[in-house]
């Protein structure tokens, strides 16, 4: 969110992670390097895509933790790392910052921390840790990834997508959103909250 974290949150030190801005690639590279440090260089790739409504290339970052059975499929742990500041008065994407510290550097931090904690753990299935770009423009990055996954007939077992962690003062509340076929994942998270006495209020 900040160009130089040591200088603090001042107007001239705010970064832009608007997906179409070239400097956003610095964040892309940072995420790639972090995932590579946890999972290994060969386990991480940057996937370029371009939406039909834009002339700009954008980039998803994918880190893979292989499971014991390559045929078992994989789970996705993901968040978007691009940002927008459209609610800021007179904001212009070409020149004004969009630091996105809350929406969604927080979710991206969870993806990186999950990769760090799980690296080296052998699971029955694989996990893909994904940082999507172009979310604020209309879910472009996840659409590009899902389209490729469909073409390759990927076996995706479940998706855990995180957005805006610790938002406002609702730090002990977790909002779980799902579709009916994935309701079991919500039930599992709810049971984990109770089993480990985490103490979150679940909606």
PyMOL commands that place a pseudoatom at each C-alpha (Angstrom):
pseudoatom trace, name=CA, resn=UNK, resi=1, chain=A, elem=C, hetatm=0, pos=[0.000, 0.000, 0.000]
pseudoatom trace, name=CA, resn=UNK, resi=2, chain=A, elem=C, hetatm=0, pos=[2.959, 2.323, 0.689]
pseudoatom trace, name=CA, resn=UNK, resi=3, chain=A, elem=C, hetatm=0, pos=[5.862, 3.044, -1.652]
pseudoatom trace, name=CA, resn=UNK, resi=4, chain=A, elem=C, hetatm=0, pos=[8.249, 3.177, 1.307]
pseudoatom trace, name=CA, resn=UNK, resi=5, chain=A, elem=C, hetatm=0, pos=[6.759, 1.606, 4.471]
pseudoatom trace, name=CA, resn=UNK, resi=6, chain=A, elem=C, hetatm=0, pos=[9.277, 3.440, 6.654]
pseudoatom trace, name=CA, resn=UNK, resi=7, chain=A, elem=C, hetatm=0, pos=[7.869, 6.832, 5.604]
pseudoatom trace, name=CA, resn=UNK, resi=8, chain=A, elem=C, hetatm=0, pos=[4.326, 6.134, 6.751]
pseudoatom trace, name=CA, resn=UNK, resi=9, chain=A, elem=C, hetatm=0, pos=[0.955, 6.914, 5.260]
pseudoatom trace, name=CA, resn=UNK, resi=10, chain=A, elem=C, hetatm=0, pos=[1.393, 10.285, 3.593]
pseudoatom trace, name=CA, resn=UNK, resi=11, chain=A, elem=C, hetatm=0, pos=[-0.290, 11.357, 0.335]
pseudoatom trace, name=CA, resn=UNK, resi=12, chain=A, elem=C, hetatm=0, pos=[2.971, 11.260, -1.643]
pseudoatom trace, name=CA, resn=UNK, resi=13, chain=A, elem=C, hetatm=0, pos=[3.862, 7.784, -0.335]
pseudoatom trace, name=CA, resn=UNK, resi=14, chain=A, elem=C, hetatm=0, pos=[0.740, 5.922, -1.463]
pseudoatom trace, name=CA, resn=UNK, resi=15, chain=A, elem=C, hetatm=0, pos=[1.174, 3.199, -4.069]
pseudoatom trace, name=CA, resn=UNK, resi=16, chain=A, elem=C, hetatm=0, pos=[-1.260, 2.443, -6.879]
pseudoatom trace, name=CA, resn=UNK, resi=17, chain=A, elem=C, hetatm=0, pos=[-2.283, -1.136, -7.540]
pseudoatom trace, name=CA, resn=UNK, resi=18, chain=A, elem=C, hetatm=0, pos=[-4.883, -0.230, -10.130]
pseudoatom trace, name=CA, resn=UNK, resi=19, chain=A, elem=C, hetatm=0, pos=[-4.653, -3.187, -12.518]
pseudoatom trace, name=CA, resn=UNK, resi=20, chain=A, elem=C, hetatm=0, pos=[-3.949, -1.154, -15.661]
pseudoatom trace, name=CA, resn=UNK, resi=21, chain=A, elem=C, hetatm=0, pos=[-1.130, 0.913, -14.138]
pseudoatom trace, name=CA, resn=UNK, resi=22, chain=A, elem=C, hetatm=0, pos=[2.366, -0.317, -15.060]
pseudoatom trace, name=CA, resn=UNK, resi=23, chain=A, elem=C, hetatm=0, pos=[3.763, 0.131, -11.530]
pseudoatom trace, name=CA, resn=UNK, resi=24, chain=A, elem=C, hetatm=0, pos=[1.289, -2.505, -10.293]
pseudoatom trace, name=CA, resn=UNK, resi=25, chain=A, elem=C, hetatm=0, pos=[3.753, -5.060, -11.685]
pseudoatom trace, name=CA, resn=UNK, resi=26, chain=A, elem=C, hetatm=0, pos=[6.040, -4.233, -8.732]
pseudoatom trace, name=CA, resn=UNK, resi=27, chain=A, elem=C, hetatm=0, pos=[3.357, -5.770, -6.513]
pseudoatom trace, name=CA, resn=UNK, resi=28, chain=A, elem=C, hetatm=0, pos=[3.018, -8.703, -8.910]
pseudoatom trace, name=CA, resn=UNK, resi=29, chain=A, elem=C, hetatm=0, pos=[6.744, -9.364, -8.585]
pseudoatom trace, name=CA, resn=UNK, resi=30, chain=A, elem=C, hetatm=0, pos=[6.649, -9.014, -4.800]
pseudoatom trace, name=CA, resn=UNK, resi=31, chain=A, elem=C, hetatm=0, pos=[3.873, -11.594, -4.496]
pseudoatom trace, name=CA, resn=UNK, resi=32, chain=A, elem=C, hetatm=0, pos=[5.683, -13.955, -6.863]
pseudoatom trace, name=CA, resn=UNK, resi=33, chain=A, elem=C, hetatm=0, pos=[8.915, -13.653, -4.860]
pseudoatom trace, name=CA, resn=UNK, resi=34, chain=A, elem=C, hetatm=0, pos=[7.118, -14.306, -1.564]
pseudoatom trace, name=CA, resn=UNK, resi=35, chain=A, elem=C, hetatm=0, pos=[5.371, -17.413, -2.886]
pseudoatom trace, name=CA, resn=UNK, resi=36, chain=A, elem=C, hetatm=0, pos=[8.617, -18.652, -4.439]
pseudoatom trace, name=CA, resn=UNK, resi=37, chain=A, elem=C, hetatm=0, pos=[10.401, -18.271, -1.094]
pseudoatom trace, name=CA, resn=UNK, resi=38, chain=A, elem=C, hetatm=0, pos=[7.803, -20.542, 0.526]
pseudoatom trace, name=CA, resn=UNK, resi=39, chain=A, elem=C, hetatm=0, pos=[7.003, -23.015, -2.256]
pseudoatom trace, name=CA, resn=UNK, resi=40, chain=A, elem=C, hetatm=0, pos=[10.116, -22.958, -4.454]
pseudoatom trace, name=CA, resn=UNK, resi=41, chain=A, elem=C, hetatm=0, pos=[10.934, -21.118, -7.668]
pseudoatom trace, name=CA, resn=UNK, resi=42, chain=A, elem=C, hetatm=0, pos=[9.524, -23.821, -9.941]
pseudoatom trace, name=CA, resn=UNK, resi=43, chain=A, elem=C, hetatm=0, pos=[6.194, -23.841, -8.117]
pseudoatom trace, name=CA, resn=UNK, resi=44, chain=A, elem=C, hetatm=0, pos=[5.219, -20.256, -8.975]
pseudoatom trace, name=CA, resn=UNK, resi=45, chain=A, elem=C, hetatm=0, pos=[4.193, -18.632, -12.221]
pseudoatom trace, name=CA, resn=UNK, resi=46, chain=A, elem=C, hetatm=0, pos=[2.891, -15.292, -13.411]
pseudoatom trace, name=CA, resn=UNK, resi=47, chain=A, elem=C, hetatm=0, pos=[-0.037, -15.680, -15.784]
pseudoatom trace, name=CA, resn=UNK, resi=48, chain=A, elem=C, hetatm=0, pos=[-0.574, -12.750, -18.146]
pseudoatom trace, name=CA, resn=UNK, resi=49, chain=A, elem=C, hetatm=0, pos=[-4.038, -11.981, -19.497]
pseudoatom trace, name=CA, resn=UNK, resi=50, chain=A, elem=C, hetatm=0, pos=[-5.782, -9.180, -21.319]
pseudoatom trace, name=CA, resn=UNK, resi=51, chain=A, elem=C, hetatm=0, pos=[-9.506, -8.541, -21.204]
pseudoatom trace, name=CA, resn=UNK, resi=52, chain=A, elem=C, hetatm=0, pos=[-11.346, -7.638, -24.393]
pseudoatom trace, name=CA, resn=UNK, resi=53, chain=A, elem=C, hetatm=0, pos=[-12.406, -4.323, -22.809]
pseudoatom trace, name=CA, resn=UNK, resi=54, chain=A, elem=C, hetatm=0, pos=[-8.797, -3.252, -22.185]
pseudoatom trace, name=CA, resn=UNK, resi=55, chain=A, elem=C, hetatm=0, pos=[-5.555, -2.869, -24.103]
pseudoatom trace, name=CA, resn=UNK, resi=56, chain=A, elem=C, hetatm=0, pos=[-3.500, -3.481, -20.939]
pseudoatom trace, name=CA, resn=UNK, resi=57, chain=A, elem=C, hetatm=0, pos=[-1.868, -6.715, -19.862]
pseudoatom trace, name=CA, resn=UNK, resi=58, chain=A, elem=C, hetatm=0, pos=[-2.625, -7.759, -16.292]
pseudoatom trace, name=CA, resn=UNK, resi=59, chain=A, elem=C, hetatm=0, pos=[-1.147, -10.582, -14.240]
pseudoatom trace, name=CA, resn=UNK, resi=60, chain=A, elem=C, hetatm=0, pos=[-2.334, -13.336, -11.927]
pseudoatom trace, name=CA, resn=UNK, resi=61, chain=A, elem=C, hetatm=0, pos=[0.235, -14.986, -9.652]
pseudoatom trace, name=CA, resn=UNK, resi=62, chain=A, elem=C, hetatm=0, pos=[-0.155, -18.724, -9.013]
pseudoatom trace, name=CA, resn=UNK, resi=63, chain=A, elem=C, hetatm=0, pos=[1.795, -20.781, -6.487]
pseudoatom trace, name=CA, resn=UNK, resi=64, chain=A, elem=C, hetatm=0, pos=[1.340, -24.564, -6.415]
pseudoatom trace, name=CA, resn=UNK, resi=65, chain=A, elem=C, hetatm=0, pos=[1.713, -26.866, -3.437]
pseudoatom trace, name=CA, resn=UNK, resi=66, chain=A, elem=C, hetatm=0, pos=[1.601, -30.386, -4.875]
pseudoatom trace, name=CA, resn=UNK, resi=67, chain=A, elem=C, hetatm=0, pos=[-0.407, -33.025, -3.053]
pseudoatom trace, name=CA, resn=UNK, resi=68, chain=A, elem=C, hetatm=0, pos=[0.402, -36.687, -2.604]
pseudoatom trace, name=CA, resn=UNK, resi=69, chain=A, elem=C, hetatm=0, pos=[-1.966, -37.683, -5.429]
pseudoatom trace, name=CA, resn=UNK, resi=70, chain=A, elem=C, hetatm=0, pos=[-1.616, -35.598, -8.620]
pseudoatom trace, name=CA, resn=UNK, resi=71, chain=A, elem=C, hetatm=0, pos=[-5.013, -36.907, -9.807]
pseudoatom trace, name=CA, resn=UNK, resi=72, chain=A, elem=C, hetatm=0, pos=[-6.876, -35.896, -6.648]
pseudoatom trace, name=CA, resn=UNK, resi=73, chain=A, elem=C, hetatm=0, pos=[-7.499, -32.331, -7.816]
pseudoatom trace, name=CA, resn=UNK, resi=74, chain=A, elem=C, hetatm=0, pos=[-6.785, -29.096, -5.984]
pseudoatom trace, name=CA, resn=UNK, resi=75, chain=A, elem=C, hetatm=0, pos=[-8.196, -26.415, -3.746]
pseudoatom trace, name=CA, resn=UNK, resi=76, chain=A, elem=C, hetatm=0, pos=[-7.743, -22.712, -4.486]
pseudoatom trace, name=CA, resn=UNK, resi=77, chain=A, elem=C, hetatm=0, pos=[-6.836, -20.217, -1.759]
pseudoatom trace, name=CA, resn=UNK, resi=78, chain=A, elem=C, hetatm=0, pos=[-7.122, -16.801, -3.356]
pseudoatom trace, name=CA, resn=UNK, resi=79, chain=A, elem=C, hetatm=0, pos=[-7.588, -13.057, -3.135]
pseudoatom trace, name=CA, resn=UNK, resi=80, chain=A, elem=C, hetatm=0, pos=[-7.257, -10.104, -5.481]
pseudoatom trace, name=CA, resn=UNK, resi=81, chain=A, elem=C, hetatm=0, pos=[-4.339, -7.718, -5.159]
pseudoatom trace, name=CA, resn=UNK, resi=82, chain=A, elem=C, hetatm=0, pos=[-5.428, -4.948, -7.510]
pseudoatom trace, name=CA, resn=UNK, resi=83, chain=A, elem=C, hetatm=0, pos=[-7.107, -1.881, -6.054]
pseudoatom trace, name=CA, resn=UNK, resi=84, chain=A, elem=C, hetatm=0, pos=[-9.334, 1.005, -7.047]
pseudoatom trace, name=CA, resn=UNK, resi=85, chain=A, elem=C, hetatm=0, pos=[-10.132, 4.356, -5.428]
pseudoatom trace, name=CA, resn=UNK, resi=86, chain=A, elem=C, hetatm=0, pos=[-13.322, 5.192, -7.297]
pseudoatom trace, name=CA, resn=UNK, resi=87, chain=A, elem=C, hetatm=0, pos=[-15.013, 6.421, -4.095]
pseudoatom trace, name=CA, resn=UNK, resi=88, chain=A, elem=C, hetatm=0, pos=[-12.358, 9.112, -3.677]
pseudoatom trace, name=CA, resn=UNK, resi=89, chain=A, elem=C, hetatm=0, pos=[-13.632, 12.429, -5.005]
pseudoatom trace, name=CA, resn=UNK, resi=90, chain=A, elem=C, hetatm=0, pos=[-12.146, 13.419, -8.397]
pseudoatom trace, name=CA, resn=UNK, resi=91, chain=A, elem=C, hetatm=0, pos=[-9.965, 10.276, -8.469]
pseudoatom trace, name=CA, resn=UNK, resi=92, chain=A, elem=C, hetatm=0, pos=[-8.302, 9.600, -11.839]
pseudoatom trace, name=CA, resn=UNK, resi=93, chain=A, elem=C, hetatm=0, pos=[-6.808, 6.144, -12.332]
pseudoatom trace, name=CA, resn=UNK, resi=94, chain=A, elem=C, hetatm=0, pos=[-4.051, 7.335, -14.700]
pseudoatom trace, name=CA, resn=UNK, resi=95, chain=A, elem=C, hetatm=0, pos=[-2.354, 9.531, -12.079]
pseudoatom trace, name=CA, resn=UNK, resi=96, chain=A, elem=C, hetatm=0, pos=[-3.886, 9.131, -8.607]
pseudoatom trace, name=CA, resn=UNK, resi=97, chain=A, elem=C, hetatm=0, pos=[-2.973, 6.385, -6.122]
pseudoatom trace, name=CA, resn=UNK, resi=98, chain=A, elem=C, hetatm=0, pos=[-5.095, 3.360, -5.231]
pseudoatom trace, name=CA, resn=UNK, resi=99, chain=A, elem=C, hetatm=0, pos=[-3.253, 1.788, -2.288]
pseudoatom trace, name=CA, resn=UNK, resi=100, chain=A, elem=C, hetatm=0, pos=[-5.915, -0.782, -1.378]
pseudoatom trace, name=CA, resn=UNK, resi=101, chain=A, elem=C, hetatm=0, pos=[-4.493, -1.512, 2.088]
pseudoatom trace, name=CA, resn=UNK, resi=102, chain=A, elem=C, hetatm=0, pos=[-7.841, -2.938, 3.181]
pseudoatom trace, name=CA, resn=UNK, resi=103, chain=A, elem=C, hetatm=0, pos=[-9.305, -3.956, -0.175]
pseudoatom trace, name=CA, resn=UNK, resi=104, chain=A, elem=C, hetatm=0, pos=[-7.487, -6.147, -0.723]
pseudoatom trace, name=CA, resn=UNK, resi=105, chain=A, elem=C, hetatm=0, pos=[-3.929, -6.218, 0.569]
pseudoatom trace, name=CA, resn=UNK, resi=106, chain=A, elem=C, hetatm=0, pos=[-5.421, -7.898, 3.641]
pseudoatom trace, name=CA, resn=UNK, resi=107, chain=A, elem=C, hetatm=0, pos=[-6.736, -10.845, 1.654]
pseudoatom trace, name=CA, resn=UNK, resi=108, chain=A, elem=C, hetatm=0, pos=[-3.472, -11.096, -0.273]
pseudoatom trace, name=CA, resn=UNK, resi=109, chain=A, elem=C, hetatm=0, pos=[-1.560, -11.226, 3.016]
pseudoatom trace, name=CA, resn=UNK, resi=110, chain=A, elem=C, hetatm=0, pos=[-3.721, -14.185, 4.052]
pseudoatom trace, name=CA, resn=UNK, resi=111, chain=A, elem=C, hetatm=0, pos=[-2.883, -16.020, 0.815]
pseudoatom trace, name=CA, resn=UNK, resi=112, chain=A, elem=C, hetatm=0, pos=[0.848, -15.470, 1.391]
pseudoatom trace, name=CA, resn=UNK, resi=113, chain=A, elem=C, hetatm=0, pos=[0.655, -16.500, 5.044]
pseudoatom trace, name=CA, resn=UNK, resi=114, chain=A, elem=C, hetatm=0, pos=[-1.326, -19.619, 4.150]
pseudoatom trace, name=CA, resn=UNK, resi=115, chain=A, elem=C, hetatm=0, pos=[1.378, -20.602, 1.667]
pseudoatom trace, name=CA, resn=UNK, resi=116, chain=A, elem=C, hetatm=0, pos=[4.074, -20.020, 4.281]
pseudoatom trace, name=CA, resn=UNK, resi=117, chain=A, elem=C, hetatm=0, pos=[2.303, -22.096, 6.939]
pseudoatom trace, name=CA, resn=UNK, resi=118, chain=A, elem=C, hetatm=0, pos=[1.387, -24.980, 4.636]
pseudoatom trace, name=CA, resn=UNK, resi=119, chain=A, elem=C, hetatm=0, pos=[4.653, -25.178, 2.673]
pseudoatom trace, name=CA, resn=UNK, resi=120, chain=A, elem=C, hetatm=0, pos=[6.255, -28.540, 3.272]
pseudoatom trace, name=CA, resn=UNK, resi=121, chain=A, elem=C, hetatm=0, pos=[3.024, -30.136, 4.503]
pseudoatom trace, name=CA, resn=UNK, resi=122, chain=A, elem=C, hetatm=0, pos=[1.989, -33.092, 2.366]
pseudoatom trace, name=CA, resn=UNK, resi=123, chain=A, elem=C, hetatm=0, pos=[-1.741, -33.187, 1.768]
pseudoatom trace, name=CA, resn=UNK, resi=124, chain=A, elem=C, hetatm=0, pos=[-3.801, -35.702, -0.220]
pseudoatom trace, name=CA, resn=UNK, resi=125, chain=A, elem=C, hetatm=0, pos=[-4.652, -33.016, -2.793]
pseudoatom trace, name=CA, resn=UNK, resi=126, chain=A, elem=C, hetatm=0, pos=[-2.869, -29.973, -4.150]
pseudoatom trace, name=CA, resn=UNK, resi=127, chain=A, elem=C, hetatm=0, pos=[-3.412, -26.327, -3.258]
pseudoatom trace, name=CA, resn=UNK, resi=128, chain=A, elem=C, hetatm=0, pos=[-3.068, -23.370, -5.585]
pseudoatom trace, name=CA, resn=UNK, resi=129, chain=A, elem=C, hetatm=0, pos=[-2.412, -20.047, -3.902]
pseudoatom trace, name=CA, resn=UNK, resi=130, chain=A, elem=C, hetatm=0, pos=[-3.589, -17.373, -6.335]
pseudoatom trace, name=CA, resn=UNK, resi=131, chain=A, elem=C, hetatm=0, pos=[-3.394, -13.580, -6.299]
pseudoatom trace, name=CA, resn=UNK, resi=132, chain=A, elem=C, hetatm=0, pos=[-5.764, -12.245, -8.952]
pseudoatom trace, name=CA, resn=UNK, resi=133, chain=A, elem=C, hetatm=0, pos=[-5.549, -8.934, -10.776]
pseudoatom trace, name=CA, resn=UNK, resi=134, chain=A, elem=C, hetatm=0, pos=[-8.346, -7.066, -12.540]
pseudoatom trace, name=CA, resn=UNK, resi=135, chain=A, elem=C, hetatm=0, pos=[-10.930, -7.917, -9.861]
pseudoatom trace, name=CA, resn=UNK, resi=136, chain=A, elem=C, hetatm=0, pos=[-11.989, -4.305, -9.392]
pseudoatom trace, name=CA, resn=UNK, resi=137, chain=A, elem=C, hetatm=0, pos=[-12.552, -3.963, -13.147]
pseudoatom trace, name=CA, resn=UNK, resi=138, chain=A, elem=C, hetatm=0, pos=[-15.076, -6.814, -13.257]
pseudoatom trace, name=CA, resn=UNK, resi=139, chain=A, elem=C, hetatm=0, pos=[-13.444, -10.013, -11.952]
pseudoatom trace, name=CA, resn=UNK, resi=140, chain=A, elem=C, hetatm=0, pos=[-11.221, -10.145, -15.044]
pseudoatom trace, name=CA, resn=UNK, resi=141, chain=A, elem=C, hetatm=0, pos=[-8.337, -12.102, -13.530]
pseudoatom trace, name=CA, resn=UNK, resi=142, chain=A, elem=C, hetatm=0, pos=[-10.447, -14.841, -11.973]
pseudoatom trace, name=CA, resn=UNK, resi=143, chain=A, elem=C, hetatm=0, pos=[-12.490, -15.116, -15.177]
pseudoatom trace, name=CA, resn=UNK, resi=144, chain=A, elem=C, hetatm=0, pos=[-9.313, -15.614, -17.192]
pseudoatom trace, name=CA, resn=UNK, resi=145, chain=A, elem=C, hetatm=0, pos=[-8.097, -18.270, -14.761]
pseudoatom trace, name=CA, resn=UNK, resi=146, chain=A, elem=C, hetatm=0, pos=[-11.464, -20.064, -14.631]
pseudoatom trace, name=CA, resn=UNK, resi=147, chain=A, elem=C, hetatm=0, pos=[-11.660, -20.075, -18.428]
pseudoatom trace, name=CA, resn=UNK, resi=148, chain=A, elem=C, hetatm=0, pos=[-8.253, -21.735, -18.683]
pseudoatom trace, name=CA, resn=UNK, resi=149, chain=A, elem=C, hetatm=0, pos=[-9.141, -24.213, -15.923]
pseudoatom trace, name=CA, resn=UNK, resi=150, chain=A, elem=C, hetatm=0, pos=[-12.283, -25.193, -17.823]
pseudoatom trace, name=CA, resn=UNK, resi=151, chain=A, elem=C, hetatm=0, pos=[-10.355, -25.688, -21.063]
pseudoatom trace, name=CA, resn=UNK, resi=152, chain=A, elem=C, hetatm=0, pos=[-7.810, -27.884, -19.266]
pseudoatom trace, name=CA, resn=UNK, resi=153, chain=A, elem=C, hetatm=0, pos=[-10.552, -29.820, -17.435]
pseudoatom trace, name=CA, resn=UNK, resi=154, chain=A, elem=C, hetatm=0, pos=[-8.966, -28.987, -14.054]
pseudoatom trace, name=CA, resn=UNK, resi=155, chain=A, elem=C, hetatm=0, pos=[-10.425, -30.759, -11.051]
pseudoatom trace, name=CA, resn=UNK, resi=156, chain=A, elem=C, hetatm=0, pos=[-11.088, -27.911, -8.623]
pseudoatom trace, name=CA, resn=UNK, resi=157, chain=A, elem=C, hetatm=0, pos=[-12.366, -29.308, -5.331]
pseudoatom trace, name=CA, resn=UNK, resi=158, chain=A, elem=C, hetatm=0, pos=[-13.154, -25.996, -3.667]
pseudoatom trace, name=CA, resn=UNK, resi=159, chain=A, elem=C, hetatm=0, pos=[-12.282, -22.314, -3.634]
pseudoatom trace, name=CA, resn=UNK, resi=160, chain=A, elem=C, hetatm=0, pos=[-11.589, -20.202, -0.542]
pseudoatom trace, name=CA, resn=UNK, resi=161, chain=A, elem=C, hetatm=0, pos=[-11.591, -16.558, -1.597]
pseudoatom trace, name=CA, resn=UNK, resi=162, chain=A, elem=C, hetatm=0, pos=[-10.738, -13.860, 0.950]
pseudoatom trace, name=CA, resn=UNK, resi=163, chain=A, elem=C, hetatm=0, pos=[-11.644, -10.195, 0.723]
pseudoatom trace, name=CA, resn=UNK, resi=164, chain=A, elem=C, hetatm=0, pos=[-11.151, -7.382, 3.247]
pseudoatom trace, name=CA, resn=UNK, resi=165, chain=A, elem=C, hetatm=0, pos=[-9.967, -8.964, 6.482]
pseudoatom trace, name=CA, resn=UNK, resi=166, chain=A, elem=C, hetatm=0, pos=[-10.370, -6.942, 9.673]
pseudoatom trace, name=CA, resn=UNK, resi=167, chain=A, elem=C, hetatm=0, pos=[-12.704, -4.525, 7.889]
pseudoatom trace, name=CA, resn=UNK, resi=168, chain=A, elem=C, hetatm=0, pos=[-13.761, -1.602, 10.078]
pseudoatom trace, name=CA, resn=UNK, resi=169, chain=A, elem=C, hetatm=0, pos=[-14.483, -2.631, 13.678]
pseudoatom trace, name=CA, resn=UNK, resi=170, chain=A, elem=C, hetatm=0, pos=[-15.937, -6.050, 12.818]
pseudoatom trace, name=CA, resn=UNK, resi=171, chain=A, elem=C, hetatm=0, pos=[-12.725, -7.860, 13.648]
pseudoatom trace, name=CA, resn=UNK, resi=172, chain=A, elem=C, hetatm=0, pos=[-14.429, -10.756, 15.451]
pseudoatom trace, name=CA, resn=UNK, resi=173, chain=A, elem=C, hetatm=0, pos=[-16.981, -11.382, 12.690]
pseudoatom trace, name=CA, resn=UNK, resi=174, chain=A, elem=C, hetatm=0, pos=[-16.639, -13.553, 9.603]
pseudoatom trace, name=CA, resn=UNK, resi=175, chain=A, elem=C, hetatm=0, pos=[-19.069, -13.330, 6.716]
pseudoatom trace, name=CA, resn=UNK, resi=176, chain=A, elem=C, hetatm=0, pos=[-19.260, -16.604, 4.785]
pseudoatom trace, name=CA, resn=UNK, resi=177, chain=A, elem=C, hetatm=0, pos=[-20.717, -16.470, 1.279]
pseudoatom trace, name=CA, resn=UNK, resi=178, chain=A, elem=C, hetatm=0, pos=[-21.282, -19.603, -0.774]
pseudoatom trace, name=CA, resn=UNK, resi=179, chain=A, elem=C, hetatm=0, pos=[-23.377, -21.333, -3.393]
pseudoatom trace, name=CA, resn=UNK, resi=180, chain=A, elem=C, hetatm=0, pos=[-25.344, -24.475, -2.567]
pseudoatom trace, name=CA, resn=UNK, resi=181, chain=A, elem=C, hetatm=0, pos=[-22.847, -27.049, -3.951]
pseudoatom trace, name=CA, resn=UNK, resi=182, chain=A, elem=C, hetatm=0, pos=[-20.122, -25.526, -1.736]
pseudoatom trace, name=CA, resn=UNK, resi=183, chain=A, elem=C, hetatm=0, pos=[-22.213, -25.247, 1.414]
pseudoatom trace, name=CA, resn=UNK, resi=184, chain=A, elem=C, hetatm=0, pos=[-20.150, -28.070, 2.962]
pseudoatom trace, name=CA, resn=UNK, resi=185, chain=A, elem=C, hetatm=0, pos=[-17.104, -25.759, 2.994]
pseudoatom trace, name=CA, resn=UNK, resi=186, chain=A, elem=C, hetatm=0, pos=[-19.025, -23.155, 4.984]
pseudoatom trace, name=CA, resn=UNK, resi=187, chain=A, elem=C, hetatm=0, pos=[-20.194, -25.856, 7.377]
pseudoatom trace, name=CA, resn=UNK, resi=188, chain=A, elem=C, hetatm=0, pos=[-16.605, -27.042, 7.797]
pseudoatom trace, name=CA, resn=UNK, resi=189, chain=A, elem=C, hetatm=0, pos=[-15.361, -23.518, 8.561]
pseudoatom trace, name=CA, resn=UNK, resi=190, chain=A, elem=C, hetatm=0, pos=[-18.193, -23.052, 11.032]
pseudoatom trace, name=CA, resn=UNK, resi=191, chain=A, elem=C, hetatm=0, pos=[-17.316, -26.325, 12.756]
pseudoatom trace, name=CA, resn=UNK, resi=192, chain=A, elem=C, hetatm=0, pos=[-13.635, -25.321, 12.913]
pseudoatom trace, name=CA, resn=UNK, resi=193, chain=A, elem=C, hetatm=0, pos=[-14.568, -22.032, 14.577]
pseudoatom trace, name=CA, resn=UNK, resi=194, chain=A, elem=C, hetatm=0, pos=[-16.370, -23.991, 17.292]
pseudoatom trace, name=CA, resn=UNK, resi=195, chain=A, elem=C, hetatm=0, pos=[-13.894, -26.880, 17.581]
pseudoatom trace, name=CA, resn=UNK, resi=196, chain=A, elem=C, hetatm=0, pos=[-10.877, -24.642, 18.128]
pseudoatom trace, name=CA, resn=UNK, resi=197, chain=A, elem=C, hetatm=0, pos=[-12.778, -22.006, 20.127]
pseudoatom trace, name=CA, resn=UNK, resi=198, chain=A, elem=C, hetatm=0, pos=[-11.713, -19.237, 17.736]
pseudoatom trace, name=CA, resn=UNK, resi=199, chain=A, elem=C, hetatm=0, pos=[-14.619, -17.071, 18.864]
pseudoatom trace, name=CA, resn=UNK, resi=200, chain=A, elem=C, hetatm=0, pos=[-15.712, -15.524, 15.581]
pseudoatom trace, name=CA, resn=UNK, resi=201, chain=A, elem=C, hetatm=0, pos=[-19.295, -14.470, 15.013]
pseudoatom trace, name=CA, resn=UNK, resi=202, chain=A, elem=C, hetatm=0, pos=[-20.274, -16.189, 11.773]
pseudoatom trace, name=CA, resn=UNK, resi=203, chain=A, elem=C, hetatm=0, pos=[-22.814, -14.798, 9.322]
for i in range(1, 203): cmd.bond("trace and resi %d" % i, "trace and resi %d" % (i + 1))
show_as sticks, trace
zoom trace
